[in-house]
Amino acid sequence: MRILLTNDDGIYADGILALFNELKKVGEVTVVAPDSEKSSVGHGITLSHPIWLKKVQRKSKFFGYGISGTPADCVKFATNVILKKKPDIVVSGINLGANDGCSVFYSGTVAGAREGALLGIPSMAISLATFINPEFRYAAQVGAKLTKILFRNKLAKGVFLNVNVPNVSSTRIKGIKLTRQGKVPIHGSFQKRIDPNLRDYYWMTGKCPTAKKNSDIDTYALHQNYVTVTPVTCDLTDDQSLEQLKAWKL
């Protein structure tokens, strides 16, 4: 099994190293990831300036390729430039912080998996639900397990898996749960501050949505210590509205 591994936290992040160490036990892993953090860049791609490439070592050994682009760039670049054959699986992560609910629209990690799906490659994004004191080992083990399952059981074209793992000990994990994506928006706010030159500037913060008590939704199930697995489709067309629009006689 040939695995392409990427992320949005950057090639030097702890999460991608933990996942690499588990994935190399189940397949041949090629790492192509941003050379610096690219969190929350969504599915952006680089068109207005060059993409730079460098070989990266970690712990005095070759680890992978760092590029100056986004996670979506990484998948495109890997399949067109670095790899001689298209990978069997694209895995993106482990992201620092959950990517449940509406986070899928902002996440560069999710975009890495989505780009794989757009290219016809079975793909998965995996995130750890914390920004404080992350423990990546269990999430990496889950990622390797699900990668093997995904390889054996192909998804429909244009569909990828979005996986979120609670940051708790494995003994507190209740299981793996299939969920739907939450749709409650992330509420943004802007804090006004003053720089040393007495100029106003603003720092955007966000308030995560309240988890409603619905175990079928990723956000709530994640808070209940389930590993959530949500199949996400690249086709954003709403079929019901499409039929409705036909009656508008546009």
N, C-alpha and C positions, 0 to 999 in steps of 0.2 A: 504494500500500500504506500503510495507516494502522497505525502502530506505537505501542503503549503501552509505555513504558520505566519500570521501577521497580528497586528494589534493597533491601538491608537495611543497608548501610553508611551510608545517609543521602544526601540530595540534594546535599550538598557534597563527596562523596567523589570521588577522582580516577578511580575505575573507571567510574562512571556517565557522567562527562564524556567519557572516551575512547570509550566505546561510543556515546554520543550523536553524537559527531563523525563516526563511521563510518556509523551507521544513517541519518543525515540525507542521506547520499549515495544511499540506495536507497529511501527512503520518507518519509512525513510523520510526524514523531516528536512525541509528547506525553509529557512527563516528569511523572510523579506518584510521589513517593518520600517516605519518612519525613523529617521536618525535623531529626531527630537519629539517631544510630546505633541500629539495632534488630537487631544481630547475635544469632543464636541464639534468636530469639523463636519459632521454629517457625511453626505456622499459627495463631497466636493472632489474635483479633479484638477490637476495643474495644467493650465493651457498657456499662461502668459509669461512663463519663464522656464528655464531648463530644469530638468531633474538630475540631481547629482547622485552618484552611487559610490559607496565605499564598503570594503570588507571589514567586518567587526569581530573582534575577539572578546571573549568573556572567560575569565579564569585561565588566561594564557592559551586558550584554544579557539580556533575558528568557530564562530557561532552562527553568522549569517550575514545578510546584506542590509545595510542601512541606506535608505534613499531619502531625498529631501522632500518627497511628496506626501500625500495623504494615504490613509489606509486603502482607499479605492485605487489610488495610483499604484500602490504596492502590489495588489493582485493583478492589475493590468500589466505592470512592468514585469512581474515574475513570469507570467504566462507567455509574454511576447519576447522577452530578452534573456532572462536567466535560465529558465527551464527548457530542456530539449523536448520534453513531453508534458502535456497538460496533466496537472496533478489529479489524483483520484479524489482528494478531499481538500477543501479549504477550511482551516480553523482559525478563528480570530479571537484573541484574548491571551491571558485572562485579564479582563478589564478591572481596574481598581474603581469600585463603585457599581451599583446595580444598573442594569439597562432594561428595566421593566416598564410597562405602560408606555407613555408618550416619549420616553427617552429614546425609543428606537428611531425617532425622526432626527435626533440630534447626534446620536452616537457614531463616532468614527469606527469603533469596534464592530458594531452591527453592520455598518456600511461595508466593511471588509468582507463579511459573510454574504451580504446582499450582492456585492460585485461578483463574488464567486458564483452565486446562483444565476445571475444575469449571463454569465459565461457558460452556463450549462454544467457547472461542477457542483456536486453535493457539498453543502457548506453549513457551518455552524459558528455562532458567536457565543462566547461564554464570559460571564461577568461574576465578580464576587461582591456581595452586597455590603460593602463597608468602605469608608475612607480612612478609618482609624484601626491600627493594629491588625492588618490583614494577615490571615493564615491561608496561604495558597495551596498547601499540600493536598488537602481533601478535594478542593475544586479541580486541581490538576488531574487527580485520579478519576474524578467524575468525567472530566473532559476526555480523557483517554478511553474510558469505557464507552461513552456515547459516540466517540469517533469510530470505534470498531462496529458498533451497532448501525450507525449511519452508513458505513461502507457496505455492510451486508444487506441493508434494506434501503434501496434507493428511494428518494423522495420524488414527487412529481416535479416536472421541469418548472423552474422559477420559484421554488419554495425552499426556504432554509430554516434551520432551527435557531431559536434564540433561547439560551440557557442562562438561568440565574441561580447562584448558589449562596445560601446563607453563610455568614461568617461565624459559624459556631462549631463546636467539636462534632466529630462524626457521630458520636453517641446521641447527640441531640437532634440529628437530622431525622425527620419523620418518614422520608421516602422521596421518590421522584414522582412529580405530579404533572400531568398534561394540563395546560392552562390556555386561556385566551389572553390576548393583550389588553391591558387596562386602557381606558380611553379618557380618564380624568386628566386635564392638562396640568403641566407644571406651572405654577404661578410665579412669574418673575417680578422682582422689585429692584429699584435702583437706589443705591446709597450715594448721596451727594457728599463729596469731600473736597478739600483744598490742597493743592500741591505746594511745594516750597516757594514757588513763584507767585503764590496767591491766585492761581487760576483754578476755576471750578473743574472738577472731573467727576465721573460717575462710575460706580462699581456695581455691576449687575450680580444679584444673588437670586436664588430660587427657593421656593418652598415646595417640597415634594407633596404629592396628593395624599389625602387621607385614604388609608386602605379600607374599603368597604368590606363587610363580612360576606364575601362571596368566594368560596374556595376554588371556583372555576377561573378566577382572575389572577394573573401572575403576581400583582403587587400584594394582594392579601395572602395568597398561598406562601409567598416568600417570607412574609412576616410571621407566618405560622411554622417556619423552619422546614418548609419543603423546598427541594430543588425543583425549579419550575422549567418546563420545556414547552415552548410555544412555537408552533409552525407558523412562519410568516411568509406571505406571498409577495412577489415583486409587482404583481398586477394590482394597481390601486383603483381600477375601474369599479364603480358601484353599479352592478347590473340592474338593480331595482330602479335606481334613478335614471339609468339609460332608457329603460322602457317608459318611464314617466315623461322624459324629455321628448320622446317620439310623438306624444300627444300635444306638445306645444307648437307643433308645426313651424319650427324655426326656419 
